[in-house]
Amino acid sequence: MATLDYVEVPSYAIRLRSGQPNHDIRPATKVVTSLPRPEYSPVRSSSGTAQPMSPTKAGSNLTSMLLTSALQLPANASSTPYNYGAKKGAPRLLSTRDPLSIPITTTNFRRFVAKSGPVFWLQDRVEEILFWKRSWKYTLVWMAAYAFICYFPRLIFLIPHASILGVLLATHPAIRKGESLDALPPKVTQQMPPTQPSEGSADWMANLQAIQNLMGSVSDAHDFAVKFVPYLTYSSPYTGTILSLVLATFLLMIPTVHMLPMRTTCLVGGLLPFFLTHPFTQHSLLPTLQSAARPVLNALRSRVLRLVDDDNLADTHWRTELREVELWENERWAPGTTSGASEEAPHAEGSWGKVNLKPGERRAWTRGRDGWSGVSDDGSGEVSSNLTFSLGAGWVFVESEDWRPDLEGTWVGPGSADEGGWVYTNDAWLDPHPYPLEDWTTAGGMTRRRRWTRRIYYNPASSV
């Protein structure tokens, strides 16, 4: 029986059209699809017209304005909210608690702003020690104290007494004034320091700013954690796999925990954050490791995304042929600008954006690998908000998938893209690198490209 040999046609090959008119039996169908949705930075950007309020201009009505704009209760709102899932009529709040009302909320919020200063002061001191911001001596002292407690854990019961002694010695009159104990008169009574700032003062505004940032951090943490909720509430097909994996690892860890030395484990686990937040680790070690492992990580991420897409394919997709169509996203770096900036901007003095592209060069979205449309000979057919692909008869996009970025940069070579799939080039779109070069910054121009792919499949029913 004779066998047929198939030749793999490269994706960059150009199809030769016949010079005879109406040579094609059936013209290619036009399929309209949306553009890829690049990932934007999670950092919240503030309006350019909004200015921070000065403490001298902020009156006592600032809290009322904030709460009035935030708490717009309906007229028929109940003053005693109910428990979710509880029986009807069961109040959530105890009888001794205050009912829900804007005046009480305003009063308690004012009190909280004035009295929350020590909480944020403690937060700042912890950040200074943990992130090596104050001095390496202070951080090393706390690391030594933690190591001492790890090997003598019973000393943890002395921490309350040590804390009180530290406060008493820090506020002692002789230590604060730099005098000896003999020079002080007996039974000296010091004046009590102010316990809270006045409303509208600089310290009060600093507390309000800290509360604002804390609310943003809590919201960001909630948005990050809510992504995992479907996998834990049986709203995803992977919940059963996760349950089996967690149960298996739990049974394996039961005999393992008895072999771990607790003091050494607590010592390593407690000192590891100090090592990770050290300036040498943040600015030298981690970037070097990330640069070396970037090709492997990008390839792993691509494989995981492909497995997720394959898992969502229907049986009709597996029974037919699958192919890929590609699209390129183009951006230019402009020095000293902020418009059109994206999350991967590596230099603070400039920004990346599609609005920085020069007139007459490639568009923001192109279909040709050379950076141009590649649709017609005159260069027309550039991409706008919607993208029109000329697919062959019977070919349609996979319904369960969207555009995926080429994280590996396979169209250039292995390891040629950064973690976002961008390939950086000079001002003339040449000399590709996985990172921008400093010479390009001094020259005043550099560019970058990213390849997007989407799969199509052959559906005989659509060709009829």
Secondary structure, 3 states (H helix, E strand, C coil): CCCCCCCCCCCCCCCCCCCCCCCCCCCCEEEEEECCCCCCCCCCCCCCCCCCCCCCCCCCCHHHHHHHHHCCCCCCCCCCCECCCCCCCCECCCCCCCCCCHHHHHHHHHHHHHHCHHHHHHHHHHHHHHCCCCCHHHHHHHHHHHHHHHHCHHHHHHHHHHHHHHHHHHCCHHHHHCCCCCCCCCCCCCCCCCCCCCCCCHHHHHHHHHHHHHHHHHHHHHHHHHHHHHHHCCCCCCHHHHHHHHHHHHHHHHHHHHHCCHHHHHHHHHHHHHHHCCHHHHHHHHHHHHHHHHHHHHHHHHHHHHHHHHHCCCHHHHCCCEEEEEEEEEEEEEECCCCCCCCCCCCCCEEEEHHHCCCCCCCCEECCCCCCCCCCCCCCCCCCCEEEEEECCCEEECCCCCCEECCCCCCCCCCCCCCCCEEEEECCCCCCECCCCHHHHHHCCEEEEEEEEEEEEECHHHHC
